[in-house]
Amino acid sequence: MITLNEAEAVDAGISSVEERNESRVFQALDSLTGIAEGFISENEEADAARVILSILDIAQAATQEGMELVTISSVLALGKLAKAAAKKGHVMALNRATVATGKLGKVAASNSMEAGSKVAATTLMEIWNFSYPENKDREELFAFSLLLKDIGAAAAGQGMEEALLNAVTCLGEAGKKEAAEKLETETINTLLLLEEIGGLAAEKYFDEALSSVALSIEETGKIALKKGLREAALQSQWALESLKIQAEEKALTNSPIVAEMALESFKFTDIAETSENIEKLHEIKEIQKKVYSGL
């Protein structure tokens, strides 16, 4: 395949999407991926970040045109670039590739692309696992959870329960890892997002997905209890009680039972909100707004 330079690849990618020339789009994206890899290896981080944005622009346009194979290939390419950037310690390029993966996953889900959205959510978790083994930044962890939630919410909006389940699984893994590392604010953030996803599942009568949300919240909360994160464990109980009510209101079959059984792991009696709880939730909402504004 002929390799294009950056300007040629960008032009070819955009025009080929308009022409629905899938093979030409692949050529453009392959060229841009190779160019970005070169910039990363040469420590030209700003240039790599610029090319990653071009890849996202073309991939999003292709996704909106229904080119799911292009979507999947682009997500995998972004994951590859994220890994290369992480190895080099290029935070800007890494973050750009991470956000691009999440945004592309959301667009895929919004366009009823189940495979594309699943690959994006899974790739995000792979990036989570290899990119921040130490000194995890709070806003970066918030971004991961928010991106996963957005993919799940978009999937729910399109009635894709399997894609929603995949996002829930990934979000649950993030919550468990955060709790295990005693990151209470980050854990509570993820629990809040799981509760939000659970509410969307209830609205769509997705019994299996809502059950999965309840189990993820229970598992995260149990780890929080073990690690002494009382506020996170308390948030787990609140979330489960809320989701149990929503499941019962929708007359779902299994999720009310799953939520009720999950609640047995938590025996807090002083569950009324305190000024400290309210302050913590306000802090988390402010961080979410700040992170969203930068995505």
Solvent accessible surface area in square Angstrom, and as a share of the most:
residue,aa,sasa,rsa
1,M,165,0.74
2,I,132,0.67
3,T,108,0.63
4,L,18,0.09
5,N,85,0.44
6,E,41,0.18
7,A,70,0.54
8,E,87,0.39
9,A,0,0.00
10,V,36,0.20
11,D,95,0.49
12,A,7,0.05
13,G,0,0.00
14,I,85,0.43
15,S,45,0.29
16,S,1,0.01
17,V,6,0.04
18,E,132,0.59
19,E,120,0.54
20,R,137,0.50
21,N,61,0.31
22,E,62,0.28
23,S,80,0.52
24,R,90,0.33
25,V,0,0.00
26,F,50,0.21
27,Q,19,0.08
28,A,0,0.00
29,L,10,0.05
30,D,77,0.40
31,S,7,0.04
32,L,0,0.00
33,T,15,0.09
34,G,38,0.36
35,I,37,0.19
36,A,0,0.00
37,E,54,0.24
38,G,25,0.24
39,F,42,0.17
40,I,4,0.02
41,S,68,0.44
42,E,113,0.51
43,N,96,0.49
44,E,79,0.35
45,E,40,0.18
46,A,65,0.51
47,D,38,0.20
48,A,0,0.00
49,A,2,0.01
50,R,106,0.39
51,V,0,0.00
52,I,0,0.00
53,L,76,0.38
54,S,19,0.12
55,I,1,0.00
56,L,10,0.05
57,D,82,0.42
58,I,1,0.01
59,A,0,0.00
60,Q,41,0.18
61,A,37,0.28
62,A,0,0.00
63,T,0,0.00
64,Q,114,0.51
65,E,75,0.33
66,G,49,0.47
67,M,8,0.03
68,E,50,0.23
69,L,118,0.59
70,V,0,0.00
71,T,0,0.00
72,I,37,0.19
73,S,40,0.26
74,S,2,0.01
75,V,0,0.00
76,L,103,0.51
77,A,18,0.14
78,L,0,0.00
79,G,10,0.10
80,K,118,0.50
81,L,0,0.00
82,A,0,0.00
83,K,95,0.40
84,A,32,0.24
85,A,0,0.00
86,A,26,0.20
87,K,161,0.68
88,K,91,0.39
89,G,55,0.53
90,H,17,0.07
91,V,83,0.48
92,M,94,0.42
93,A,0,0.00
94,L,7,0.03
95,N,48,0.25
96,R,72,0.26
97,A,0,0.00
98,T,6,0.04
99,V,27,0.15
100,A,1,0.01
101,T,0,0.00
102,G,1,0.01
103,K,68,0.29
104,L,0,0.00
105,G,0,0.00
106,K,92,0.39
107,V,23,0.13
108,A,0,0.00
109,A,0,0.00
110,S,52,0.33
111,N,59,0.30
112,S,64,0.41
113,M,10,0.05
114,E,60,0.27
115,A,47,0.36
116,G,0,0.00
117,S,2,0.01
118,K,62,0.26
119,V,38,0.22
120,A,0,0.00
121,A,0,0.00
122,T,58,0.34
123,T,6,0.03
124,L,0,0.00
125,M,14,0.06
126,E,92,0.41
127,I,0,0.00
128,W,7,0.02
129,N,78,0.40
130,F,63,0.26
131,S,14,0.09
132,Y,18,0.07
133,P,102,0.64
134,E,133,0.60
135,N,145,0.75
136,K,41,0.17
137,D,66,0.34
138,R,97,0.35
139,E,65,0.29
140,E,30,0.13
141,L,1,0.01
142,F,0,0.00
143,A,13,0.10
144,F,2,0.01
145,S,0,0.00
146,L,2,0.01
147,L,6,0.03
148,L,1,0.00
149,K,21,0.09
150,D,18,0.09
151,I,0,0.00
152,G,0,0.00
153,A,30,0.23
154,A,14,0.11
155,A,0,0.00
156,A,2,0.02
157,G,47,0.45
158,Q,86,0.38
159,G,43,0.41
160,M,19,0.08
161,E,44,0.20
162,E,88,0.39
163,A,2,0.02
164,L,0,0.00
165,L,23,0.12
166,N,34,0.17
167,A,3,0.02
168,V,0,0.00
169,T,75,0.44
170,C,11,0.07
171,L,1,0.01
172,G,2,0.02
173,E,65,0.29
174,A,0,0.00
175,G,0,0.00
176,K,47,0.20
177,K,64,0.27
178,E,1,0.00
179,A,0,0.00
180,A,46,0.36
181,E,82,0.37
182,K,122,0.52
183,L,46,0.23
184,E,44,0.20
185,T,5,0.03
186,E,7,0.03
187,T,0,0.00
188,I,4,0.02
189,N,1,0.00
190,T,0,0.00
191,L,0,0.00
192,L,27,0.14
193,L,5,0.03
194,L,0,0.00
195,E,39,0.17
196,E,83,0.37
197,I,2,0.01
198,G,0,0.00
199,G,12,0.11
200,L,50,0.25
201,A,0,0.00
202,A,2,0.01
203,E,109,0.49
204,K,85,0.36
205,Y,127,0.48
206,F,25,0.10
207,D,28,0.14
208,E,105,0.47
209,A,0,0.00
210,L,2,0.01
211,S,14,0.09
212,S,23,0.15
213,V,0,0.00
214,A,1,0.01
215,L,83,0.41
216,S,11,0.07
217,I,0,0.00
218,E,26,0.12
219,E,72,0.32
220,T,0,0.00
221,G,0,0.00
222,K,100,0.42
223,I,46,0.23
224,A,0,0.00
225,L,74,0.37
226,K,177,0.75
227,K,73,0.31
228,G,60,0.58
229,L,16,0.08
230,R,102,0.37
231,E,51,0.23
232,A,0,0.00
233,A,0,0.00
234,L,3,0.02
235,Q,9,0.04
236,S,0,0.00
237,Q,9,0.04
238,W,44,0.15
239,A,0,0.00
240,L,0,0.00
241,E,52,0.23
242,S,36,0.23
243,L,1,0.01
244,K,42,0.18
245,I,95,0.48
246,Q,52,0.23
247,A,1,0.00
248,E,85,0.38
249,E,132,0.59
250,K,65,0.28
251,A,87,0.67
252,L,21,0.10
253,T,102,0.59
254,N,84,0.43
255,S,0,0.00
256,P,16,0.10
257,I,97,0.49
258,V,31,0.18
259,A,3,0.02
260,E,91,0.41
261,M,121,0.54
262,A,2,0.01
263,L,30,0.15
264,E,112,0.50
265,S,35,0.23
266,F,8,0.03
267,K,155,0.66
268,F,36,0.15
269,T,129,0.75
270,D,87,0.45
271,I,57,0.29
272,A,77,0.60
273,E,99,0.44
274,T,66,0.38
275,S,80,0.52
276,E,114,0.51
277,N,6,0.03
278,I,95,0.48
279,E,124,0.55
280,K,49,0.21
281,L,37,0.18
282,H,112,0.50
283,E,63,0.28
284,I,0,0.00
285,K,98,0.41
286,E,79,0.35
287,I,25,0.13
288,Q,17,0.08
289,K,132,0.56
290,K,125,0.53
291,V,12,0.07
292,Y,85,0.33
293,S,97,0.62
294,G,67,0.65
295,L,47,0.24
